[in-house]
């Protein structure tokens, strides 16, 4: 992964769809970052009533009234309880837990952009698809949400698919695309966090810390 590219499945991440005319305002209330404009991503910590960290999300603005939050899978039930307690109950916003209905793959490494370019028609150069952007595109004949984001400190992208992920997984692993073929584990990903001094919740950042 340091010299070429690696692939990891990210289906175990928790995913929430936040919709409605009040969605942006609700997210602004509970997340300590500016909510991105449509087509953009942002990293946003979630705070508890004492102003300490309660969670950590990647926020994707898919439409003006539709957002997706991606976070730690083991905290899914905790996040659901938090949303029930803190989101507005005036009918202006709805929350849906997407769970495994949206599978995911992440590729990382210096050649990851080249690998993705072999699978899509969209231009993957930085000017056409900048860091922290997200859009829907066809990846290996499968419609996917593709985000230009890194979870390892390397160049990388993360993609969400409907459950036909197995076909794309086989395409990525079987084709000798620019050195592709290494499937890396969560332990290897954590090693990259340390190597790149790339802090994340649970590794370098704990829930008892204040955001500033």
Secondary structure by P-SEA (a helix, b strand, c coil): ccccbbbbbcccbbbbbbbccaaaaaaaaccccccccccbbbbbbbbccccccccccccccccccbbbbbccccaaaaaaaaaaacccccccbbbbbcccccccccccccaaaaaaaaccccccccccccccbbbbbbcccccccccccccccccbbbbbbcccaaaaaaaaaccccccccccccaaaaaaaaaaacccccccccccccccc
